[in-house]
Amino acid sequence: MSIKEVVVPDIGNFENVEIIEVMVKPGDSLASDDPIMTVESDKAAMDIPAPFAGTVKELRIKVGDKVSAGSPMLLLDTAAEEKPGPAVAAPVVKSFVPPAAEAAAAVPPPTHPVPEAPATIPPRHRPDPVASHVEFAPGKPAHASPAVRRFARELGIEGEGLNHIRGSGPRGRITREDVQAWVKGELAKPRGEGLGGATGLAVPPAPVIDFSQFGEIDTQPLSRIRKLSGANLHRNWVTAPHVTQFDEADITDLEDFRKSMLEEAAKRGVKLTLLAFLMKAVVNALRAFPQFNASLAAEGENLVLKKYFHVGFACDTPDGLVVPVIRDVNKKDVLDIARELADLSELARERKLKVDAMQGGCFTISSLGGIGGTAFTPIINCPEVAILGVSRAEFKPVWDKAGKVFEPRLMLPLSLSYDHRVIDGADGARFTSHLRAMLSDVRRLLL
């Protein structure tokens, strides 16, 4: 019996990285290159493989621990001759001799040691005799760590999408580089040739430019929110065929009514904004047109109609846009909605917004009325199928009902983007027309 201590290998310039998954337990039999654990830093996630076959005798790690190169991971009992795996960041192995065996005779080294891989071959391109026997076929269950699966989801690869990616890691394991390469390949295909005929986009790769050659520059890292939202927005824009319907709503009477309620709202500690009324109007329209309160099923062949009304709103924060969700808007009055809007917005700006407060939305409103603009094209917050953009209201001359004189009316620009796979243009126009009628008549809005 030979017991070896396995420690964390040289993993680059990472120190005190967190263990997010431990894949083994005492008694497990490991083959060479089987994953032991997954670690994640703010820059990357990686699996740490076993350097040789053996049985786990003792674990010295747990989820949540912080480790660096040289940190002990486990003890392996090896019955057969040690066989090193690929030279790609293989864990360091230290001999471990139990106290009772300290006086045992030393085992002579093997007569014919296995030569190391040539140093001229980059580690990730060295031959992997184990992986070469793994058969790849689309639809076959993917072999990937949770960190890689999470990374794939951030790039828009959901469900069985990973099954279409060929893994280059040990035993056909899918790596982050494999995911990135597959996405780049799909985006480089002409539209219609990608997976499912919907993900291709024929564009040349972006040129790499040294902007400092033209003058002084300052490079600033993107916030984590911007990185995640950027990937999601790109996915949503590429995979959902967008159409935007523009319209205007006469909110003159609604604005007068809102102002008349300000004093009452202030007594209840609430700042009453137009957005609270917009949410009530949107729920009314969603009831009238249920295909807007829906999502495409993962296989793309069914439409999931929702019978609840959770409305999200785009919230501007120093780190980027987030979308908190107000649940059961249909069961709340405008003052309750206004209070939740204020509370969630404050939490978002203070970076205290919980993940579950941004999940479950049916429809999103993006309001730029407090900033300016006349119209814009909002990007759908998939898996939702529509989003409403609102710009700054302004007074315009509008014919009176008799059509004899112009009257100054406060007009609110509306920009409705929708997924054309689910919603036809005629229904898009009907939805904005219904919404316009709700906003133009306070009595309808409060029913």
C-alpha positions as CSV (number, residue, x, y, z in Angstrom):
1,M,0.0,0.0,0.0
2,S,1.3,3.5,-0.9
3,I,-0.3,6.6,0.4
4,K,0.3,9.9,-1.4
5,E,-0.7,13.4,-0.4
6,V,-2.0,15.5,-3.3
7,V,-1.8,19.2,-3.1
8,V,-3.0,22.1,-5.3
9,P,-0.8,22.6,-8.3
10,D,0.6,25.8,-9.7
11,I,-2.6,27.6,-10.9
12,G,-1.0,30.8,-12.1
13,N,-1.2,34.0,-10.2
14,F,-4.3,32.9,-8.2
15,E,-4.1,32.9,-4.4
16,N,-6.8,32.1,-1.8
17,V,-9.3,31.0,-4.5
18,E,-12.6,29.6,-3.2
19,I,-13.6,25.9,-3.6
20,I,-17.1,25.9,-5.1
21,E,-17.5,22.1,-5.5
22,V,-15.8,19.0,-4.1
23,M,-16.5,16.0,-6.4
24,V,-15.0,13.2,-4.4
25,K,-15.4,11.6,-0.9
26,P,-13.5,9.1,1.2
27,G,-13.7,5.7,-0.3
28,D,-14.1,6.9,-3.9
29,S,-11.9,5.2,-6.6
30,L,-10.3,7.8,-8.9
31,A,-8.9,7.3,-12.3
32,S,-6.1,9.5,-13.6
33,D,-7.4,12.9,-14.5
34,D,-10.7,12.5,-12.7
35,P,-11.8,15.9,-11.3
36,I,-11.2,16.4,-7.5
37,M,-12.7,19.8,-7.1
38,T,-13.6,23.1,-8.8
39,V,-12.1,26.4,-7.7
40,E,-13.2,29.8,-8.8
41,S,-11.7,33.3,-8.6
42,D,-13.0,36.6,-9.8
43,K,-11.4,35.9,-13.2
44,A,-11.8,32.2,-13.9
45,A,-13.0,28.8,-12.7
46,M,-11.0,25.6,-13.1
47,D,-11.1,21.9,-12.2
48,I,-8.2,20.3,-10.3
49,P,-7.8,16.7,-11.6
50,A,-6.3,13.6,-9.9
51,P,-2.7,13.0,-11.1
52,F,-3.0,9.2,-10.9
53,A,-5.4,6.4,-10.1
54,G,-6.2,5.5,-6.5
55,T,-8.7,5.4,-3.6
56,V,-9.5,8.5,-1.5
57,K,-8.4,7.8,2.0
58,E,-8.9,11.2,3.5
59,L,-10.3,14.6,2.4
60,R,-8.6,17.8,3.5
61,I,-10.9,20.2,1.7
62,K,-14.5,21.3,1.8
63,V,-16.7,23.7,-0.2
64,G,-16.0,27.3,0.8
65,D,-12.3,26.7,1.7
66,K,-9.7,29.1,0.2
67,V,-6.7,27.4,-1.3
68,S,-3.5,28.3,-3.1
69,A,-0.7,26.4,-4.8
70,G,0.6,23.8,-2.4
71,S,-2.5,23.6,-0.2
72,P,-3.3,19.9,0.7
73,M,-6.3,18.4,-1.0
74,L,-6.5,14.7,0.0
75,L,-4.6,11.4,0.6
76,L,-4.7,8.8,-2.2
77,D,-4.0,5.1,-1.7
78,T,-2.3,3.9,-4.9
79,A,-2.0,0.1,-5.4
80,A,-0.6,0.3,-8.9
81,E,2.4,2.1,-10.3
82,E,1.9,5.8,-10.4
83,K,1.1,7.0,-13.9
84,P,1.3,10.8,-14.5
85,G,-1.5,12.3,-16.4
86,P,-1.1,15.1,-19.0
87,A,1.3,17.9,-18.0
88,V,-1.4,20.5,-18.0
89,A,-1.2,22.0,-14.5
90,A,-1.1,18.5,-12.9
91,P,-1.4,18.6,-9.1
92,V,1.8,18.4,-7.1
93,V,2.3,15.0,-5.4
94,K,4.2,14.7,-2.1
95,S,5.1,11.4,-0.6
96,F,3.2,10.7,2.6
97,V,4.4,8.0,5.0
98,P,2.2,7.0,8.0
99,P,4.1,7.0,11.3
100,A,3.9,3.2,11.6
101,A,5.6,2.8,8.3
102,E,8.5,5.2,8.8
103,A,11.0,2.3,9.3
104,A,9.8,0.5,6.2
105,A,12.3,-0.1,3.4
106,A,12.3,2.4,0.6
107,V,10.8,1.2,-2.7
108,P,13.4,1.4,-5.6
109,P,12.5,3.7,-8.4
110,P,11.1,2.2,-11.6
111,T,13.7,1.0,-14.1
112,H,12.1,2.8,-17.0
113,P,10.6,6.1,-16.0
114,V,8.0,7.6,-18.3
115,P,9.5,10.6,-20.1
116,E,7.8,14.0,-19.8
117,A,6.0,15.6,-22.7
118,P,8.2,17.8,-24.9
119,A,8.3,21.3,-23.5
120,T,7.8,22.7,-27.0
121,I,4.2,21.5,-27.1
122,P,1.8,24.0,-25.4
123,P,0.1,22.2,-22.4
124,R,-3.5,22.4,-23.7
125,H,-2.4,20.8,-27.0
126,R,-0.5,17.9,-25.6
127,P,-1.9,14.5,-26.6
128,D,-4.5,13.0,-24.3
129,P,-4.7,9.3,-24.8
130,V,-7.7,9.0,-22.5
131,A,-9.8,11.8,-24.2
132,S,-9.0,10.4,-27.6
133,H,-11.2,7.4,-26.9
134,V,-14.2,9.5,-26.0
135,E,-16.8,9.5,-28.7
136,F,-18.5,12.9,-29.4
137,A,-22.0,13.1,-30.7
138,P,-24.5,15.9,-30.5
139,G,-27.2,15.0,-28.0
140,K,-24.9,13.0,-25.8
141,P,-24.9,14.2,-22.2
142,A,-22.2,16.8,-21.7
143,H,-19.2,16.3,-19.4
144,A,-18.6,19.7,-17.8
145,S,-18.1,21.1,-14.3
146,P,-20.8,23.3,-12.7
147,A,-18.5,26.3,-13.2
148,V,-18.3,25.7,-16.9
149,R,-22.0,25.1,-17.1
150,R,-22.6,28.4,-15.3
151,F,-20.2,30.2,-17.7
152,A,-22.1,28.6,-20.7
153,R,-25.4,29.9,-19.3
154,E,-24.0,33.4,-19.1
155,L,-23.2,33.2,-22.8
156,G,-26.8,32.0,-23.5
157,I,-26.1,28.2,-23.8
158,E,-29.1,26.7,-22.0
159,G,-30.4,23.2,-21.4
160,E,-28.9,20.6,-23.8
161,G,-26.9,23.2,-25.7
162,L,-23.7,22.0,-24.1
163,N,-24.3,18.6,-25.8
164,H,-23.3,20.1,-29.1
165,I,-19.8,21.2,-27.9
166,R,-16.8,18.8,-28.3
167,G,-14.7,18.7,-25.1
168,S,-10.9,19.0,-25.4
169,G,-10.2,18.3,-21.7
170,P,-9.4,15.0,-20.1
171,R,-12.0,12.3,-20.9
172,G,-13.7,14.7,-23.2
173,R,-14.5,17.2,-20.5
174,I,-15.7,20.5,-21.8
175,T,-13.6,23.5,-20.8
176,R,-14.3,27.3,-20.8
177,E,-12.1,27.5,-23.9
178,D,-14.2,25.0,-25.6
179,V,-17.4,27.0,-24.8
180,Q,-15.8,30.2,-26.0
181,A,-14.5,28.6,-29.2
182,W,-18.0,27.1,-30.0
183,V,-19.8,30.4,-29.4
184,K,-17.3,32.2,-31.7
185,G,-17.8,29.6,-34.3
186,E,-21.6,29.9,-34.2
187,L,-21.5,33.7,-34.4
188,A,-19.2,33.5,-37.4
189,K,-21.7,31.4,-39.4
190,P,-24.2,33.0,-41.7
191,R,-27.6,33.4,-40.2
192,G,-29.6,30.2,-40.4
193,E,-26.6,27.9,-40.3
194,G,-26.1,28.0,-36.6
195,L,-27.6,25.7,-34.0
196,G,-31.3,25.5,-34.6
197,G,-31.0,28.0,-37.4
198,A,-31.2,30.9,-35.0
199,T,-27.8,31.6,-33.5
200,G,-25.6,32.3,-36.5
201,L,-24.4,35.8,-37.3
202,A,-22.1,36.4,-40.3
203,V,-19.8,39.1,-38.9
204,P,-16.0,39.4,-39.2
205,P,-14.0,39.3,-36.0
206,A,-13.5,42.6,-34.3
207,P,-10.0,44.0,-35.1
208,V,-7.5,44.3,-32.3
209,I,-6.4,47.9,-32.1
210,D,-3.7,49.6,-30.0
211,F,-5.6,52.8,-29.3
212,S,-2.6,54.3,-27.5
213,Q,-0.9,54.9,-30.9
214,F,-3.4,57.7,-31.5
215,G,-3.1,59.4,-28.1
216,E,-3.4,59.1,-24.4
217,I,-5.9,56.5,-23.1
218,D,-7.2,55.1,-19.8
219,T,-8.3,51.5,-19.5
220,Q,-10.9,50.7,-16.9
221,P,-12.2,47.2,-16.1
222,L,-15.9,46.5,-16.7
223,S,-17.9,45.8,-13.6
224,R,-19.2,42.3,-13.0
225,I,-22.7,43.4,-13.7
226,R,-21.8,44.9,-17.0
227,K,-19.9,41.7,-18.0
228,L,-22.9,39.5,-17.2
229,S,-25.5,41.8,-18.6
230,G,-23.4,42.4,-21.8
231,A,-23.3,38.7,-22.5
232,N,-27.0,38.3,-21.8
233,L,-28.0,41.3,-23.9
234,H,-25.9,40.0,-26.8
235,R,-27.5,36.6,-26.6
236,N,-31.0,38.1,-26.4
237,W,-30.4,40.4,-29.4
238,V,-29.0,37.6,-31.6
239,T,-31.4,34.8,-30.7
240,A,-34.7,36.8,-30.5
241,P,-35.9,38.5,-33.7
242,H,-36.8,41.9,-32.5
243,V,-39.5,44.2,-33.8
244,T,-40.2,47.6,-32.2
245,Q,-43.6,49.3,-32.3
246,F,-43.7,53.0,-31.6
247,D,-46.7,54.9,-30.3
248,E,-47.7,57.8,-28.1
249,A,-50.1,58.0,-25.2
250,D,-52.0,61.2,-24.0
251,I,-51.2,61.2,-20.3
252,T,-52.5,64.8,-19.6
253,D,-55.3,63.6,-17.3
254,L,-53.2,60.9,-15.7
255,E,-50.5,63.4,-14.8
256,D,-53.1,65.8,-13.3
257,F,-54.4,62.9,-11.2
258,R,-50.9,61.8,-10.1
259,K,-50.1,65.3,-8.9
260,S,-53.4,65.4,-7.0
261,M,-52.3,62.3,-5.1
262,L,-48.8,63.5,-4.2
263,E,-49.9,65.0,-0.8
264,E,-51.7,61.8,0.2
265,A,-48.8,59.7,-1.0
266,A,-46.3,61.8,1.0
267,K,-48.4,61.3,4.2
268,R,-47.8,57.6,3.7
269,G,-44.1,58.0,3.0
270,V,-44.4,57.2,-0.7
271,K,-43.0,59.0,-3.7
272,L,-45.6,58.5,-6.4
273,T,-44.1,58.3,-9.9
274,L,-45.5,57.7,-13.3
275,L,-43.9,54.2,-13.4
276,A,-46.4,52.9,-10.8
277,F,-49.3,53.8,-13.1
278,L,-47.4,52.3,-16.1
279,M,-47.2,49.0,-14.3
280,K,-50.9,48.9,-13.7
281,A,-51.6,49.7,-17.3
282,V,-49.1,47.0,-18.5
283,V,-50.9,44.4,-16.4
284,N,-54.2,45.4,-17.9
285,A,-52.7,45.0,-21.4
286,L,-51.1,41.6,-20.5
287,R,-54.5,40.3,-19.4
288,A,-56.0,41.4,-22.7
289,F,-53.2,39.9,-24.7
290,P,-51.9,36.8,-22.8
291,Q,-49.3,36.0,-25.5
292,F,-47.3,38.9,-24.2
293,N,-47.3,37.3,-20.7
294,A,-45.5,34.2,-22.0
295,S,-42.2,32.5,-22.7
296,L,-41.0,30.1,-25.4
297,A,-40.4,26.6,-24.0
298,A,-36.8,25.4,-24.1
299,E,-37.4,23.2,-27.1
300,G,-39.0,26.1,-29.0
301,E,-42.1,24.2,-29.9
302,N,-44.5,25.4,-27.1
303,L,-45.5,28.6,-25.6
304,V,-45.7,28.8,-21.8
305,L,-48.6,31.1,-20.8
306,K,-48.2,32.6,-17.3
307,K,-51.2,33.3,-15.0
308,Y,-49.2,35.5,-12.7
309,F,-48.1,39.1,-13.3
310,H,-44.6,39.9,-12.1
311,V,-43.3,43.1,-13.8
312,G,-39.6,44.1,-13.8
313,F,-38.1,47.6,-14.2
314,A,-34.7,48.6,-15.5
315,C,-32.8,50.3,-12.6
316,D,-29.7,52.4,-13.3
317,T,-26.9,51.8,-10.8
318,P,-23.2,52.9,-10.7
319,D,-22.3,49.3,-11.7
320,G,-24.7,49.1,-14.6
321,L,-28.4,48.2,-15.2
322,V,-30.2,45.6,-13.1
323,V,-33.8,44.6,-13.3
324,P,-35.7,44.2,-10.0
325,V,-39.1,42.5,-10.2
326,I,-42.3,43.5,-8.5
327,R,-44.5,40.5,-7.9
328,D,-48.3,40.2,-8.2
329,V,-48.7,43.7,-9.6
330,N,-52.3,42.9,-10.3
331,K,-53.0,42.6,-6.6
332,K,-51.5,45.9,-5.5
333,D,-52.6,49.5,-5.8
334,V,-50.4,52.3,-7.2
335,L,-49.2,53.4,-3.7
336,D,-48.1,49.9,-2.8
337,I,-46.3,49.6,-6.2
338,A,-44.6,53.0,-5.7
339,R,-43.3,52.0,-2.3
340,E,-41.8,48.7,-3.7
341,L,-40.3,50.6,-6.6
342,A,-38.5,53.0,-4.2
343,D,-37.4,50.2,-1.8
344,L,-36.0,48.0,-4.6
345,S,-34.3,50.9,-6.3
346,E,-32.5,51.8,-3.1
347,L,-31.4,48.3,-2.5
348,A,-30.1,48.1,-6.1
349,R,-28.0,51.3,-5.8
350,E,-26.6,50.1,-2.5
351,R,-25.6,46.7,-4.0
352,K,-27.9,44.9,-1.6
353,L,-30.4,43.5,-4.0
354,K,-30.8,39.8,-3.7
355,V,-30.8,37.4,-6.6
356,D,-34.4,36.3,-6.1
357,A,-35.6,39.9,-6.3
358,M,-34.5,39.8,-10.0
359,Q,-36.1,36.5,-11.0
360,G,-39.5,35.5,-12.2
361,G,-40.4,38.5,-14.3
362,C,-43.1,38.3,-17.0
363,F,-42.5,41.7,-18.7
364,T,-40.0,44.6,-18.3
365,I,-40.4,48.4,-18.4
366,S,-37.4,50.5,-19.2
367,S,-38.1,54.2,-18.4
368,L,-35.8,56.9,-19.6
369,G,-38.4,59.7,-19.0
370,G,-36.4,61.3,-16.3
371,I,-33.4,61.6,-18.6
372,G,-34.6,62.5,-22.1
373,G,-35.0,61.2,-25.6
374,T,-37.9,60.7,-27.9
375,A,-37.8,57.0,-28.6
376,F,-35.4,54.0,-28.4
377,T,-35.3,50.3,-29.1
378,P,-35.1,48.3,-25.8
379,I,-33.7,44.8,-25.9
380,I,-36.0,42.0,-24.8
381,N,-35.1,40.6,-21.4
382,C,-35.4,36.9,-22.4
383,P,-37.0,34.5,-21.6
384,E,-39.7,37.3,-21.6
385,V,-41.1,38.0,-25.1
386,A,-41.6,41.8,-24.8
387,I,-40.3,44.9,-23.2
388,L,-41.7,48.5,-23.0
389,G,-39.5,51.5,-23.4
390,V,-40.7,54.9,-22.2
391,S,-39.1,58.2,-23.1
392,R,-39.7,61.8,-21.9
393,A,-43.2,63.1,-22.1
394,E,-43.7,66.5,-23.8
395,F,-46.6,68.8,-24.6
396,K,-47.7,68.7,-28.2
397,P,-50.6,70.4,-30.1
398,V,-53.4,67.8,-30.6
399,W,-56.8,68.3,-32.2
400,D,-59.7,68.4,-29.8
401,K,-62.4,65.8,-30.0
402,A,-64.4,68.0,-32.3
403,G,-61.4,68.4,-34.6
404,K,-61.7,72.2,-34.6
405,V,-58.9,73.5,-32.5
406,F,-55.5,72.4,-31.2
407,E,-55.0,71.7,-27.5
408,P,-51.7,71.3,-25.6
409,R,-51.6,67.7,-24.5
410,L,-48.9,65.8,-22.6
411,M,-47.8,63.0,-24.9
412,L,-45.7,60.0,-23.6
413,P,-43.6,58.2,-26.2
414,L,-43.9,54.4,-26.1
415,S,-41.4,51.9,-27.6
416,L,-42.5,48.2,-27.5
417,S,-40.0,45.6,-28.5
418,Y,-41.3,42.1,-29.0
419,D,-40.1,38.6,-30.1
420,H,-41.4,38.2,-33.6
421,R,-41.3,34.4,-33.2
422,V,-44.2,34.7,-30.7
423,I,-45.9,38.0,-31.5
424,D,-47.1,39.3,-34.9
425,G,-46.9,42.9,-35.9
426,A,-50.7,43.3,-35.7
427,D,-50.7,42.1,-32.1
428,G,-47.8,44.5,-31.3
429,A,-49.9,47.4,-32.6
430,R,-53.0,46.2,-30.7
431,F,-51.0,46.0,-27.5
432,T,-49.7,49.6,-27.7
433,S,-53.1,50.8,-28.7
434,H,-54.7,49.1,-25.7
435,L,-51.9,50.5,-23.5
436,R,-52.5,54.0,-24.9
437,A,-56.2,53.8,-24.1
438,M,-55.4,52.7,-20.5
439,L,-53.0,55.6,-20.0
440,S,-55.3,58.2,-21.6
441,D,-58.3,57.4,-19.3
442,V,-57.6,57.3,-15.6
443,R,-61.0,55.6,-14.9
444,R,-60.0,52.6,-17.1
445,L,-56.6,52.4,-15.5
446,L,-58.0,52.1,-11.9
447,L,-60.6,49.5,-12.7
